[in-house]
Amino acid sequence: MSSNPKSIRPASHFEPLDAIDERLLAALVDDARISNKQLAELVGIAPSTALMRTRALSERGIVQGFEAKLSLSAIGRSVQALVAVRLRAHDRDQIDRFTARVPHLPAVLSTFHTSGSVDYLLHIAVASTEDLRDWVLDNLATDPVVGHTETTLVFEHIQGNHGPLPD
């Protein structure tokens, strides 16, 4: 780890959350765009304290960012699929080659490196089933490190909890 005081500590260095941290996190999970003033009022602390503690949660690696949530159908990517991928071999070079390229392709929403019968599970979104077929053929079937794929269409994606907090 760098000696830079602004460097982010990995989340693996677990420091317990106190009640204020938990309330801050719950409010941010509920509405990441909440103003600092509103956040402070909701949690019952001074705005300067809210700002300082929110920054500390980011520096500790607990809050990893804020992002816009898009309507996939509104941007022309209404067909979602989960693509299970099994690599031909499990050597570091092939794993590194796959992970350096595939998760960064525009259609890929999420990549999960898994145990069990498949090595990776990709969540992708494209415009049509034809685009899905072409995407799998162009990006996976022709990749020499990929041994097998299985594609499952997503009928509905039901979001879970975005920030599970201890009770």
Rosetta blueprint (number, residue, H / E / L):
1 M L
2 S L
3 S L
4 N L
5 P L
6 K L
7 S L
8 I L
9 R L
10 P L
11 A L
12 S L
13 H L
14 F L
15 E L
16 P L
17 L L
18 D L
19 A H
20 I H
21 D H
22 E H
23 R H
24 L H
25 L H
26 A H
27 A H
28 L H
29 V H
30 D H
31 D L
32 A L
33 R L
34 I L
35 S L
36 N H
37 K H
38 Q H
39 L H
40 A H
41 E H
42 L H
43 V H
44 G L
45 I L
46 A L
47 P H
48 S H
49 T H
50 A H
51 L H
52 M H
53 R H
54 T H
55 R H
56 A H
57 L H
58 S H
59 E H
60 R L
61 G L
62 I L
63 V L
64 Q L
65 G L
66 F L
67 E L
68 A L
69 K L
70 L L
71 S L
72 L L
73 S H
74 A H
75 I H
76 G L
77 R L
78 S L
79 V E
80 Q E
81 A E
82 L E
83 V E
84 A E
85 V E
86 R E
87 L E
88 R L
89 A L
90 H L
91 D L
92 R H
93 D H
94 Q H
95 I H
96 D H
97 R H
98 F H
99 T H
100 A H
101 R H
102 V H
103 P H
104 H H
105 L L
106 P L
107 A L
108 V E
109 L E
110 S E
111 T E
112 F E
113 H E
114 T L
115 S L
116 G L
117 S L
118 V L
119 D L
120 Y E
121 L E
122 L E
123 H E
124 I E
125 A E
126 V E
127 A L
128 S L
129 T H
130 E H
131 D H
132 L H
133 R H
134 D H
135 W H
136 V H
137 L H
138 D H
139 N H
140 L H
141 A H
142 T L
143 D L
144 P L
145 V L
146 V E
147 G E
148 H E
149 T E
150 E E
151 T E
152 T E
153 L E
154 V E
155 F L
156 E L
157 H L
158 I L
159 Q L
160 G L
161 N L
162 H L
163 G L
164 P L
165 L L
166 P L
167 D L
